[in-house]
């Protein structure tokens, strides 16, 4: 019963738009950082509820349902999200080591390529490949690979823009020459 409860609550948490949360909290001018933090908190809360009510596998299931709620929200006028920051929030609880390594891969690849979506893809691939060595359960591998593939698929528009040459690069905060 706890498994089903945590899955439903996680889906509803994932379906909530950060826009609604900002309107409820009466923040007038949210920045991109505020949106990201709200998504991370949604992942943390969903996984925390799953962990409390259904154990570790319930927490992984809650992460899946929170991301599915982001991709396929219950209210049709909500624009679906990519689910990446909800996965980050979930990995804070479930596997901080994989998250730290993925973050390092993201930062290094962003420094080298200056494309956010490409750095995200490389970080997801790094987390999935590293999980082969550090995760002992096949079900967790399948979850990580499934969520990773889904998050990459949700960013397909970035790839199309990249192929057309219109995907923006991140401006470096440094000047070497």
Secondary structure by P-SEA (a helix, b strand, c coil): caaaaaaaaaaaaaaccaaaaaaaaccccccaaaaaaaaaaaaaaaaaaaaacccaaaaaaaaaaaaaaaacccccccccccaaaaaaaaaacccaaaaaaaaaaaaaaaaacccaaaaaaaaaaaaaaaaacccccaaaaaaaaaaaaaaaaaaaaaaaaaaaccccccccccccc
